[in-house]
């Protein structure tokens, strides 16, 4: 019995996925297409997508936010888990990436659930706040440029209802956050964000060592 989180080698990871990840065919095909994309490393893992889908079901989410869409795996995972009247406001700046996402959303029959906003995410979030959307969202997923993580988080915290959940990706950053010799701007930004979240008494937190690290913040 181990007293710390177990590391997964390739053999154990393959077993873990084989007995735990129920990946619909539409998600599998999206993963396969994205695997051939030059920026394929930006895609979340299948176990993380399934975990997020479970989270939105557990909290009874109907209205969600996504900051950083890429080819749409995370938004599709969440959309499939939302009720028929569920909605996602999805923020991205790339028509190229999200055109792939749109194809799969349409095929999966969830395109009507997803309101894609092609604009800087801070602009979209500020517009939502300006139009009275405070505390009206149930769930938010942040997975975009690391330098703006704190700004995204602060706006999401205003937009999420009490009892709502914010999930923040890449908080372990392939282990670079723990190596103090690594001083690039993205790593520094994630370190700073992690420290901020740890001390934020407005939320209840848990950092989950799934994929590249996923921090969960439940608004009090």
N, C-alpha and C positions, 0 to 999 in steps of 0.2 A: 504494500500500500504506500503510494507516494504522498508526501505532504506538500508538494508543489505541482503546478500545472505541468502535465506531461507533454514532452516534445514529440512530434510525430515525424518519423522518417517516412520515406516514400512507401514502403510496404504497409506500415500502419495507417498512413493517410489513405491509401487506396482501399484498405479494408473499411476504414471509418466511412468513407464516401459510399462504399458498396452497400452498407447496411443502414445508412441513415439519410441519404439524400434522395428524395423522391422528385426527380427533375422532369417536369413535363416535356414532351417532345419539342414544343415550340421554344422552350428555354434552352434545351440542348442544342437545337439548330442555331439559335442566336449565338450561343457560346462558340460553336464551331466556326461560324462566319467571322466572329470577332477575333478568334485566335489567329487568323491570317492578316489581321490589321496591323500596320506598323506600330500602333500605340496599344496593342493588345494587353499590355501590362496594367492598363488603367481599369480593366474589368474586375469586378468583385468576384469572389469565389462562389461556387454553387451552394456550399453550406451556409455562407453568409446570406445569400439571397433567401434561402429557405428560412433561416433564423429571423430575418427581418419580416418575412411574411407571417410567421408565427407571432411576432411581437404585435403587429398591427391587428391581428385577430384577437390577441389576448386583451388589448386595451379597447377593443370595439371601435377602432378608428374608422372614420368615414371621410375625413378631410385631411389631406397630407401635403407635405412639401418635399421637394427633392432639389438639392442644389448640386448640380453636376450630373448630367444624364449620360454622356458618352453614347454608346450604342443601345442603351435602354434596358440592360439586364435587370438592374435594381428596380427601375420603375415598373417593368413588366412583372417582376416577382411580386411587388407590392400590389399592383393593380389587380392581378389575379386573385389576391387574397381579400381585396376590398369587397364590400357588398355591392349590389347592382347600382346603388345611388352614390357610391364612393367617388371621390375626386382626388386627383393629384395635380398640384401646380408644380410643373417641372421647369427648372431654370438651367439654361445652357447658352453658350455663345456660338456654338458650331452647327451650322446647317449640315455640313458634311457628315458629322457623327450622328446627328439626330435623324437624318434621313433614313439611316439604317434602322434606328429605333422605331420610326413611324411605320415602316413596313411590317415589323413584327407586332406592334401594337394593333395594327389594323387586322392582321391575320388572326390574332388571338381574340379579337372581338372586344378589346378594351380601349380602343382609341378614343371613344367618347368620354372615358373617365379621366383622360390625361390632357391637361391644358398646358401645352408647351409654350414657354415664353423665351424667345431668342433675344437675349439682351444681357448685359452684365447683371449677375444675380443680385447685387446690392441695390441696383435700380429697381428691380422687380420687388424685392422685399420692402424697400422704402415706399413703393407705390401701394403695396398691400396695407402697410401701416397707415399711410395717408388716407386711404379709403375706408378705414374703420374695421380692419380685419383682425385687430388685436384679440388674442385669446380665443380664436375661432378654429384653430387647427389642432388635430389630435396627435400628429406624428410628423417629424421632420428628419430627413437624412441629409447630412452634409458630407460631400465627397467632391471637392473642387480644389481650386488653387489654395495652397496651404497658407500663404501670406495673409489671406483674408479670413482664416478660420474664426478668429475672435469676433470679427465684425459679423460674419454669418451667424455665429452662435448667439450674439446679443440680440440680433433682430429676430431670430427664431424663438428665443426665449420670450420675447414680447408677443409673438404671434401664436405660440402654443398655449393651450388652456392649462389651468392647474390640473395635475394628473396626466398631462400629455407627456410625450416622450421625444427626446432628441437623440438621434444616433449619429455619431461622428466617426468617419472612417480614417484608416491609415495612422492611427495614433501610436502604433509601435514602429512604423516606418522602416520595415525590414531590419529592425534592431539598431538603426543608426542613432535613435534618440538616446540610447544607453551608452554610446561611445562619445565621450566628451572631446575627443580629438576631431570629431566630425562637426564642422562649423558652417556648413552651407546655409543659405537663407531659409530653405524649406524645412530643414531639420531644426533650426533654431525656432522657427515659427511653431512647429508642432510641440517642441519642448515647452515653449512658453504657454501654448494653449493647454497642454496637459496640466501644467502647474496651476494655471488659472482655474480650470475645472475642479481640480482637487480641493481647492480652497473656497469654492463657490457654495455658500450655504443656502442659496435659493433652490438648489436641486439635490436630489438623492442620486448618487452615482455608482456605476460599476464599469470598470474597464474589462472587456471580455477578450481574451487572447485567441480570437477566431480570425483566420486569414491574416491580414496585416494589422490587426488590432481594431476593436470597435468599442468606443466609449458610449455608454448610455447615461442620459441625464433625465431624470423624472422631475418635472416641475412641481414644486411644493405649492 
